[in-house]
Amino acid sequence: MNNSVAAVSVKGVMPTSNGCAVFLGSDEKTFVIYMDRGIGEAIQRAVNGEHAERPMTHDLMVTMLDGLGAEVERVVINDVQDGTFFARLIISMENELGHKIVEIDARPSDSIVLALTTQKPLYAARQVLDAVDDMTEILAKILKEGQA
């Protein structure tokens, strides 16, 4: 994997007819990942600093990691193939045996909500940024129309 990455953040979450569009971007480029509505809403809640009434799956994952003495270090959206995005969840753990870092293949949607919930950095690989269409102007137009 190419180690060149850029920090990205959630620029917007928009409902679509069959789910949710999550706009991610850096100063350089904005791109969109489509996902189901439930996880899109969880991402929007995390962006807003809100919590669901009952623990969601990602809350359970964070609690389990805490119980194991592990934490999310960072998330990397590392690949895109035919419109499907891939991510790596990097987990670190410190115990009496030392420091261990584990990379886990994960859906970008789950990874994004975990990064936001744990306030850890989110990155996109250079190859992903090079491959995606720039949606910066489209997002700006959507946001402007929403304020009208």
ZIRA-V472085 format. One record per residue. N is the residue number from 1. RES is the residue in one small letter. OMEGA is omega in whole degrees, -180 to 180 (999 if undefined). NEAR is the number of other C-alpha atoms within 8 Angstrom. D_LAST is the distance of its C-alpha to the last C-alpha in Angstrom with 2 decimals. Layout:
# ZIRA-V472085
((N;RES;OMEGA;NEAR;D_LAST) (N;RES;OMEGA;NEAR;D_LAST))
This chain:
# ZIRA-V472085
((1;m;177;3;43.53) (2;n;-175;6;42.17) (3;n;-180;5;41.67) (4;s;-179;6;39.02) (5;v;175;9;35.77) (6;a;176;9;32.51) (7;a;177;9;30.60) (8;v;176;10;27.27) (9;s;178;8;24.67) (10;v;-179;10;22.05) (11;k;-179;9;18.73) (12;g;176;8;16.83) (13;v;-176;12;17.84) (14;m;173;7;16.25) (15;p;175;9;17.99) (16;t;-177;7;19.49) (17;s;-178;5;21.60) (18;n;178;6;24.73) (19;g;-176;12;23.87) (20;c;173;15;21.65) (21;a;177;13;20.60) (22;v;179;14;21.26) (23;f;178;13;20.28) (24;l;178;13;23.06) (25;g;174;12;23.65) (26;s;175;10;25.50) (27;d;-174;5;24.89) (28;e;-170;5;26.38) (29;k;174;10;24.67) (30;t;177;14;22.28) (31;f;-174;13;23.50) (32;v;173;9;22.81) (33;i;179;9;25.26) (34;y;-179;8;25.00) (35;m;-179;11;26.65) (36;d;-172;9;27.18) (37;r;-177;10;24.69) (38;g;-179;7;27.04) (39;i;175;11;27.41) (40;g;178;16;23.74) (41;e;177;9;23.08) (42;a;177;9;25.99) (43;i;179;12;24.49) (44;q;177;9;21.19) (45;r;-180;11;23.45) (46;a;177;12;25.49) (47;v;-178;9;22.57) (48;n;-178;6;21.60) (49;g;-180;6;25.32) (50;e;177;7;25.64) (51;h;176;6;28.78) (52;a;179;7;29.48) (53;e;179;4;31.89) (54;r;180;4;34.55) (55;p;177;8;35.34) (56;m;-179;7;33.78) (57;t;-179;6;35.83) (58;h;175;10;34.57) (59;d;177;8;35.53) (60;l;-180;9;38.95) (61;m;179;8;39.25) (62;v;178;11;38.59) (63;t;178;8;41.11) (64;m;178;8;43.63) (65;l;178;10;43.25) (66;d;-179;9;43.75) (67;g;179;7;46.83) (68;l;-178;7;48.23) (69;g;-179;9;47.66) (70;a;177;11;45.16) (71;e;174;10;41.60) (72;v;176;13;38.83) (73;e;-178;10;39.26) (74;r;177;12;36.48) (75;v;177;16;34.81) (76;v;171;13;35.02) (77;i;-165;14;33.23) (78;n;-178;13;36.30) (79;d;172;10;36.13) (80;v;180;10;34.25) (81;q;179;6;36.21) (82;d;178;4;34.93) (83;g;177;5;31.45) (84;t;-179;6;33.00) (85;f;180;12;32.56) (86;f;-179;12;35.37) (87;a;174;14;35.55) (88;r;177;14;38.30) (89;l;-178;14;38.32) (90;i;-177;13;40.63) (91;i;175;13;42.42) (92;s;-176;12;44.95) (93;m;179;11;47.75) (94;e;176;10;50.36) (95;n;-177;7;53.56) (96;e;179;4;57.31) (97;l;179;5;57.63) (98;g;-177;6;55.18) (99;h;-179;8;51.69) (100;k;176;7;50.34) (101;i;-178;8;47.18) (102;v;174;7;46.22) (103;e;-178;8;43.72) (104;i;174;8;42.45) (105;d;-176;8;40.82) (106;a;175;10;37.66) (107;r;178;9;34.52) (108;p;-178;11;31.60) (109;s;179;9;29.54) (110;d;-178;10;32.30) (111;s;-180;13;32.88) (112;i;-178;11;29.30) (113;v;176;13;29.18) (114;l;179;11;32.66) (115;a;-179;14;31.77) (116;l;-178;12;28.76) (117;t;-178;8;30.85) (118;t;180;8;33.75) (119;q;178;6;31.73) (120;k;-175;11;33.55) (121;p;180;10;32.53) (122;l;-178;13;31.00) (123;y;170;12;32.13) (124;a;178;13;31.92) (125;a;179;15;35.04) (126;r;-179;10;35.10) (127;q;177;9;36.09) (128;v;180;12;32.93) (129;l;179;10;30.69) (130;d;-173;6;32.75) (131;a;-173;7;32.47) (132;v;174;7;28.76) (133;d;178;6;26.10) (134;d;-177;8;23.71) (135;m;-176;10;20.20) (136;t;-177;9;18.74) (137;e;179;7;16.68) (138;i;178;7;15.59) (139;l;180;10;14.48) (140;a;179;8;12.58) (141;k;179;8;10.76) (142;i;-178;8;10.16) (143;l;179;8;9.00) (144;k;179;8;6.60) (145;e;179;7;5.20) (146;g;-179;6;5.58) (147;q;-176;5;3.80) (148;a;999;4;0.00))
